[in-house]
Amino acid sequence: MPAITLPETGQKSRADEDMLLDRPWVVIGLNNNRTTFDQVILALQKSTGCSLEKAHAIAIEIDTKGEAVCYRGELERCEVVQMALDEIKLQNRLERE
């Protein structure tokens, strides 16, 4: 008896959805001319708890490469970081890693 092939539904299986939920979120800061290094560093330290050195390295990467991952983690925590960056008018985006 020949195998029956089902048409592609375009829907993800439950296993695919579970795998997506396990993937962390990232907040990506984007370079602009309105926000100072000090503002970025302070916002990152306050919202993520990272060291001065780490925040400075992220600020430099944003400036030189145009963007940098500012934080990686659970959605709720990423939203806190995103709000801190929004407060200093640093463009950013939130996405799945």
BELLIN-V846732 format. One record per run of one state. SS is the DSSP state (@ for helix, = for strand, . for the rest). FROM is the first residue (numbers start at 1). TO is the last residue. If there is no record, write none. Layout:
ss=SS from=FROM to=TO
ss=SS from=FROM to=TO
This chain:
ss=. from=1 to=13
ss=@ from=14 to=22
ss=. from=23 to=24
ss== from=25 to=30
ss=. from=31 to=36
ss=@ from=37 to=48
ss=. from=49 to=51
ss=@ from=52 to=65
ss=. from=66 to=66
ss== from=67 to=73
ss=. from=74 to=74
ss=@ from=75 to=87
ss=. from=88 to=91
ss== from=92 to=96
ss=. from=97 to=97
